[in-house]
Amino acid sequence: MKPARINGLYAITPDTDNSQRLISIVDTALDGGIDILQYRNKSTDKTLRLQQARELLLRCRAYSVPLIINDDVELAIQIGADGVHLGASDGNLPEAREKLGPSMLIGATCYNQLELARQAIANGADYVAFGSMFSSATKPAAVKAPLNLLSDAKTALACPVVAIGGIRLDNIAQIASAGADAAAIISELFDADDIAEQAIRLRQAFFLAKQNGR
C-alpha cells in the first residue's frame, strides 16, 4: 500500500474561471501550511482547466503538497498530478485505477454510507471521504453524515478518512476528535480575509484536537 499522504488540512479550490485570483489564493493557502490541495473546477473549458491545473501543480510541488484532481482522471494523468478524487457518479473506480496505475492516489466520496467506503476500497480507492458533516453553503442539499461514522470508518477500514462539508474553525475539533485523518475545507479557508492566517488557525485546531484525543 502507498504511504498515507492524506492527513491534516485538505483544501479544495473554489470553482472559478479567474485564474489569476485562483493562483493568488492558493499561493496564500500554501504559505499558511495546507497539507493537501484538491483542484475542483466544473467548467466545460478543458483548456482553462488544463492551464489552471498545471499552474497549481507547480506551486504544490514547491511546497511538497499533494495535488488531487477532482473528477477528471484524464486531466490528472495529463499533468502528472498526485491523484484524483471521484464522486459516486464520476467514473468507474476499477477503470480509474487501471488508467492511473498503482502509484497515484484515488479518493472516493462515500457520503454517509460505510458500505460505499468498503466497496470503494475494494475497487482501488486509497482514501474515502464522508459528508456533509455539517450544513454546507457549497452544497446545501447534501446528505448529512453523523460524526460517529468517522470513528466507525477508522475501526472498519485500513485507509485515511476525510471529513467534508460545513467544517469551520468552531467545529473542526469535533471532526478531528471523531477520528478524521483530514478535514476538507473550501469556503471557511478561501473566503477568509487572511487566508494564510486562517490556514494556520484551522491546522492548529485540527492537530491539537488530534493530540488531545490520543
Secondary structure, DSSP 8 states (H G I E B T S, - for coil): -------EEEEE----S-HHHHHHHHHHHHHTT-SEEEE----S-HHHHHHHHHHHHHHHHHHT--EEEES-HHHHHHHT-SEEEE-TTS--HHHHHHHH-SSSEEEEE-TT-HHHHHHHHHTT-SEEEE--SS--SSSTT-----THHHHHHHHH-SS-EEEESS--TTTHHHHHHHT-SEEEESHHHHTSSSHHHHHHHHHHHHHHHHHHT-
